[in-house]
Amino acid sequence: MEIEVHCKNGSALQVLCSSTAVRDAQGRFLHSNTTVVDISARKANEQRMAAHEVFLRAITDRIPARLAYYDKDLVCRFANTAHAGRYGKLPSEIVGSHLSDVVRPEVMPEILSRVADTLSGNPQSFEAERLAANGTRNFFEIHYIPDFQNGVVEGIFIELH
């Protein structure tokens, strides 16, 4: 378990406690071996990363462009509020979804060919008419940008204006 421990000098440490029961040959409990590890630095890093994620989310949610990221398996790993709202959802409802669960079936053939090209390393920029969740028709400038990591495409960034 992870707990906060207060020291005599008033400081606090975040620690990880692990215990293992030691038993005799008949299975009777004799004692436990416990290890306590200071994880304060790790916890501080986790808090900084979480705060940074909140900051980045605040920025991307205030941008009117629809932004998303899909990994090479076409699973959504990020969607800003504008992108998710286009489908009548919250970002948390889209993240983890496969592209085919987000995009209307009649649009998939056009999108899949462009996605395949992007996953091959070729950025795509095009214009398209799309139907919103509320039934209105919108015209978008769309960009699919390959995410190169160490020379390999790991996913695609999607940007709609």
PAVOMI-441579 format. One record per residue: residue in one letter; x, y negated, z negated of N, C-alpha, C, CB in turn. Coordinates in pm, whole numbers, padded with zeros to 5 digits, always signed. Each point is the difference from the previous one (the first is absolute). Last residue first. Glycine has a CB too. Layout:
! residues N
AXYZXYZXYZXYZ ...
//
This chain:
! residues 161
H-01068-02188+03935-00039-00142-00013-00126-00022+00080+00240-00073-00030 L+00073+00510-00199-00109-00046+00086-00031-00146-00032-00096+00235+00013 E+00493+00185-00092-00036-00140-00026-00107-00041+00101+00233-00055-00092 I+00072+00508-00123-00109-00045+00085-00040-00141-00044-00082+00239+00038 F+00521+00137-00073-00065-00117-00057-00107-00042+00100+00209-00074-00130 I+00017+00583+00064-00028-00119+00080-00067-00109-00085-00023+00145+00206 G+00394+00307-00275-00139-00043-00003-00018-00121+00088-00027+00090-00231 E+00441+00145+00187-00069+00065-00112-00148-00037-00009+00217+00001-00120 V+00233+00025+00484-00129-00066-00025-00075+00080-00106-00011-00091+00239 V+00559+00050-00186-00115+00088+00022-00128-00078-00030+00137+00208-00059 G+00316-00377-00012-00008+00039+00140-00116+00090+00035+00240-00023+00004 N-00171-00159-00447+00118+00079+00035-00011+00056+00142+00029+00059-00241 Q-00451-00261+00158+00080+00019-00121+00111+00097+00036-00199-00043-00156 F-00220-00273+00410+00124+00075+00011+00070+00005-00135+00023-00069+00242 D-00529-00026-00050+00079-00016-00123+00122+00091+00011-00207-00056-00140 P-00127-00189+00536+00059+00120-00061+00081-00035-00124+00008+00108+00226 I-00447-00368-00032+00144-00016-00011+00058+00124-00066-00021-00253-00016 Y-00441+00027+00273+00047+00121-00066+00152-00007+00003-00207+00140+00068 H-00218-00518+00000+00142+00038+00010+00021+00128-00079+00072-00243+00025 I-00496-00091+00213+00043+00111-00086+00146+00031+00026-00234+00095-00002 E-00198-00472+00059+00137+00021+00048+00057+00101-00098+00030-00238+00105 F-00572+00184-00017+00123-00003-00078+00124+00003+00088-00120+00114-00185 F-00461-00202+00143+00112+00017+00093+00128-00022-00077-00138-00076+00199 N-00396+00244-00340+00113-00091-00017+00105+00031+00105-00046-00019-00248 R-00515+00113+00099+00111+00028+00090+00106-00106-00020-00153+00111+00168 T-00234+00091-00532+00041-00109+00089+00120+00043+00084-00086-00170-00165 G-00124+00441-00188-00060+00008+00133+00040-00112+00095-00185+00114-00107 N+00340+00000-00358-00133-00062-00004-00067-00005+00137+00078-00134-00193 A+00365+00310+00135-00089+00082-00083-00142-00057-00003+00197+00067-00139 A+00085-00195+00572+00024-00006-00144-00100+00087-00075+00092-00234+00024 L+00121+00265+00493-00125-00014-00075+00034+00002-00148-00135+00112+00185 R+00458-00268+00249-00031+00101-00101-00130-00036-00070+00245+00048-00033 E+00114-00156+00487-00127-00033-00064-00031+00112-00098-00085-00131+00203 A+00590-00032-00024-00110+00095+00006-00124-00057-00068+00165+00190+00003 E+00399-00263+00184-00123-00062-00046-00112+00102+00014+00080-00232+00065 F+00486+00288-00148-00112+00002+00093-00118-00075-00059+00078+00220+00094 S+00460-00002-00170-00076-00123-00019-00109-00002+00106+00201-00126-00098 Q+00198+00485-00136-00116-00021+00085-00064-00134-00037-00039+00250+00022 P+00554+00036-00066-00103-00088-00055-00112-00020+00102+00172-00115-00142 N+00158+00544+00102-00037-00110+00090-00109-00086-00062+00064+00141+00198 G+00135+00284-00369+00093-00111-00012-00031-00121+00086+00165+00166-00054 S-00411+00258-00033+00117+00032+00083+00100-00115+00001-00143+00148+00143 L-00272-00191-00360+00078+00098-00077+00121+00050+00079-00210+00068-00118 T-00087-00359+00337+00066-00071-00109+00085+00095-00084-00188-00165-00005 D-00077+00348+00348+00108-00081+00058+00077-00072-00110-00134-00030+00210 A-00246+00263-00345+00106+00094+00043+00118-00075+00060-00174+00177+00042 V-00207-00427-00152+00069+00044-00121+00114+00095+00036-00213-00026-00134 R-00072-00108+00480+00085-00112-00042+00081+00036-00126-00167-00162+00099 S-00148+00472+00057+00106-00012+00100+00096-00113-00037-00155+00088+00177 L-00225-00024-00453+00097+00109-00012+00111-00009+00102-00180+00142-00090 I-00192-00450+00100+00093-00025-00110+00108+00108-00005-00185-00113-00130 E-00167+00157+00443+00084-00115+00034+00107-00021-00107-00193-00108+00122 P-00125+00449-00206+00085+00032+00115+00094-00115+00039-00180+00152+00081 M-00143-00220-00449+00118+00083-00026+00084+00032+00124-00127+00097-00188 V-00313-00330+00142+00119-00083+00018+00128+00084-00010-00126-00197-00094 E-00315+00379+00020+00006-00044+00140+00122-00086+00029-00248+00008+00006 P+00151+00156-00458+00040+00105+00094+00014-00047+00145-00113+00159-00149 R+00198-00492-00277-00116+00064+00064+00046+00100+00107-00139-00208-00043 V+00451+00097-00384-00035-00055+00132-00119+00076+00058+00240-00071+00038 V-00064+00210-00459-00020-00145-00010-00057-00057+00129+00189-00012-00163 D-00053+00470+00093-00108-00022-00096-00035-00149-00013+00074+00204-00123 S+00288-00048+00398-00126+00047+00060-00119-00014-00095+00132+00159+00137 L+00314-00262-00284-00047-00098+00098-00135+00040+00059+00237-00057+00053 H-00125+00235-00538+00056+00022+00133-00062-00102+00095+00036+00249-00045 S+00020-00341-00493-00089+00053+00104+00077+00019+00130-00197-00112-00108 G+00377-00091-00294-00008+00145-00015-00088+00066+00104+00036-00032-00241 V-00133-00468+00141+00132+00058-00023-00016+00148-00034+00091-00224-00082 I-00481-00038+00129+00062+00037+00128+00134+00068-00020-00117-00191+00109 E-00144+00017-00472-00083+00103+00064+00059+00046+00133-00199-00099-00111 S+00394-00255-00150+00017+00126-00073-00083+00114+00061+00044-00132-00208 P-00085-00320+00379+00128+00064+00034+00019+00136-00067+00094-00228+00028 L-00594+00092+00058+00107-00061-00078+00132+00065+00043-00156-00049-00198 K-00282+00010+00536+00057+00073-00113+00098-00088-00076-00028+00216+00124 G-00212-00272+00319-00097-00002-00109+00049+00071-00125-00177-00009+00170 Y+00421-00085+00244-00070+00129+00001-00102+00009-00113+00203+00106+00101 R+00064-00490-00056-00046+00019+00139-00081+00129+00012+00201-00127+00085 G+00032+00020-00486-00132-00062+00011-00060+00013+00138+00069-00158-00175 A+00377+00304+00090-00098+00091-00060-00142-00055+00014+00174+00078-00162 H+00178-00356+00311-00006+00123+00080-00108+00095-00054+00247-00024+00056 A-00159-00373-00299-00063-00031+00129-00014+00126+00086+00096-00232-00010 T+00136+00262-00405-00145-00016-00019-00071-00027+00132+00043-00088-00230 N+00410+00358+00272-00037-00120-00074-00152-00011-00004+00216-00117+00068 A+00094+00568-00045-00100-00079+00074-00028-00124-00083-00104+00206+00111 F+00454+00271-00088-00026-00138-00043-00108-00059+00089+00238-00027-00083 R-00111+00477+00129+00078-00022-00123-00018-00142-00053+00166+00169+00079 C-00419+00222+00272+00014-00140-00040+00073-00008-00133-00211-00060+00123 V+00269+00446+00256-00067-00022-00128+00027-00144-00042+00021+00246-00068 L+00159+00011+00458-00119-00083+00021-00086-00012-00126+00002+00068+00238 D+00443+00131-00171-00109+00097-00001-00136-00068+00015+00139+00151-00144 K+00267-00401+00111+00007+00076+00125-00105+00111+00007+00242-00051+00009 D-00366-00375-00309+00122+00078+00014-00005+00084+00127+00025+00007-00251 Y-00259-00495+00165-00031+00143+00006+00132+00075+00016-00231-00042+00103 Y+00030-00480-00257+00116+00085+00029-00048+00145-00004+00166-00169-00097 A-00387-00376+00158-00004+00137-00050+00131+00071+00035-00252+00006+00023 L-00056-00518-00005+00128+00068-00006-00017+00140-00058+00117-00220-00027 R-00383-00244+00250-00027+00134-00052+00130+00079+00009-00247-00008+00070 A+00192-00544-00126+00025+00112+00092-00030+00131-00072+00178-00133+00123 P-00197-00288-00355-00121+00037+00073+00020+00115+00099-00073-00235-00025 I+00321+00143-00460+00027-00018+00143-00126+00041+00076+00251+00042-00030 R-00206+00014-00438-00038-00137+00033+00026-00033+00147+00048-00065-00235 D+00069+00485+00030-00145-00012-00006-00049-00140+00032+00000+00180-00169 T+00467-00075+00146-00060+00064+00117-00153-00009-00002+00196+00155+00010 I+00048-00337-00383+00037-00067+00126-00076+00062+00117+00229-00052-00093 A-00280+00253-00326-00063-00133-00001+00030-00075+00129+00017-00007-00250 R+00199+00418+00179-00142+00022+00031-00073-00134+00005+00008+00229-00111 L+00437-00234-00032-00008+00026+00144-00145+00022+00044+00229+00100-00006 F-00152-00153-00457+00036-00123+00071-00015+00019+00151+00159-00062-00187 V-00211+00437-00087-00115-00088-00018+00023-00130+00076-00048+00101-00226 E+00406+00197+00211-00107+00054+00085-00125-00088-00009+00092+00233-00031 H+00264-00332-00256+00036-00036+00137-00108+00049+00098+00245+00010-00060 A-00282+00114-00388-00027-00144+00013+00030-00046+00142+00055-00034-00244 A+00050+00478+00139-00145-00017+00000-00037-00148+00016-00024+00203-00147 M+00480-00095+00102-00052+00047+00129-00151-00019+00008+00187+00167+00013 R+00023-00266-00422+00040-00098+00103-00054+00040+00137+00209-00053-00131 Q-00276+00354-00222-00083-00119-00020+00035-00108+00103-00016+00053-00246 E+00275+00340+00242-00136+00032+00044-00091-00122-00014+00034+00240-00068 N+00404-00275-00102+00000+00004+00146-00139+00028+00055+00238+00078-00004 A-00181-00054-00458+00012-00139+00043+00000-00009+00151+00129-00055-00208 K-00123+00483+00019-00130-00063-00020+00002-00145+00044-00045+00155-00192 R+00453+00082+00199-00092+00053+00101-00136-00067-00010+00121+00220-00004 A+00194-00322-00327+00040-00058+00128-00093+00046+00111+00239-00009-00077 S-00303+00196-00356-00034-00142+00004+00033-00063+00135+00039-00012-00244 I-00006+00476+00035-00042-00026+00138-00040-00146+00018-00077+00237+00021 D+00350+00133-00374-00035-00140+00020-00032-00022+00148+00148-00073-00195 V-00200+00544-00085+00081-00069+00100-00052-00143+00016+00050+00218+00120 V-00069+00258-00453-00052-00136+00014+00096-00074+00093-00111+00002-00233 T-00030+00539+00079+00095-00090+00065-00070-00134+00015+00117+00190+00125 T-00174+00296-00437-00054-00123+00056+00112-00084+00058-00190+00005-00164 N+00036+00521-00025+00113-00080+00048-00060-00121+00070+00155+00204+00027 S-00372+00120-00436-00003-00052+00137+00130-00074+00029-00253-00020-00007 H+00091+00465-00324+00026-00145+00002-00011-00048+00145+00152+00013-00205 L-00322+00419+00054+00110-00025-00093+00027-00150-00014+00099+00222+00060 F-00533+00132+00095+00069-00129+00015+00107-00014-00107-00208-00103+00099 R+00041+00581+00095-00030-00098-00103+00084-00126+00021-00058+00185-00163 G+00065+00242+00418-00076-00111+00053-00037-00105-00102-00086+00155+00165 Q+00370+00252-00200-00142+00031-00014-00090-00115+00048+00059+00147-00194 A+00419-00183+00193-00032+00113+00088-00148+00038-00008+00233+00084-00029 D-00133-00589-00101+00076+00122-00026-00050+00112+00091+00038-00069-00241 R-00043-00469+00374-00075+00104-00070+00090+00121-00027-00214-00078+00108 V+00192-00486+00037+00091+00115-00012-00072+00102-00087+00214-00142+00027 A-00382-00307+00297-00013+00087-00116+00102+00113+00007-00246-00057-00018 T+00282-00448+00231-00020+00141+00036-00005+00081-00128+00120-00030+00223 S-00160-00524-00027+00017+00099-00106-00029+00139+00053-00062-00170-00172 S+00174-00388+00316-00032+00135+00049+00028+00099-00113+00055-00063+00241 C-00115-00507-00130+00019+00106-00099-00044+00132+00062-00035-00161-00193 L+00193-00367+00345-00065+00123+00045+00034+00107-00102+00012-00065+00248 V-00033-00506-00291+00070+00128-00004-00087+00112+00055+00131-00080-00198 Q-00041-00493+00132-00091+00095+00063+00076+00132+00005-00122-00180+00140 L+00196-00234-00501+00052+00085+00106-00114+00082+00058+00229+00010-00110 A-00142-00498-00205-00081+00116+00038+00067+00074+00114-00210-00116-00074 S+00358-00239-00371-00009+00025+00144-00082+00126+00026+00224-00111+00037 G-00105-00048-00480-00118-00062+00059-00014+00021+00150+00016-00164-00179 N+00316+00350-00145+00030-00140+00030-00117-00072+00068+00240+00064+00021 K-00261+00406-00131+00012-00078-00123+00021-00149+00028+00093+00202-00112 C-00347+00066+00499+00125+00018-00075+00000-00088-00125+00121+00054+00215 H-00522+00186+00103+00049-00127-00055+00120+00028-00090-00233-00101+00011 V-00014+00358+00434+00056+00017-00133+00054-00136-00045+00058+00246+00043 E-00424-00021+00342+00084-00113-00037+00043+00020-00145-00118-00157+00164 I-00003+00555+00214-00050-00086-00107+00094-00119-00019-00109+00199-00114 E-00027+00279+00433+00069-00128+00000-00063-00087-00107+00057+00019+00248 M-00014+00544-00193-00084-00117+00000+00089-00123+00000-00185+00123-00121 
//
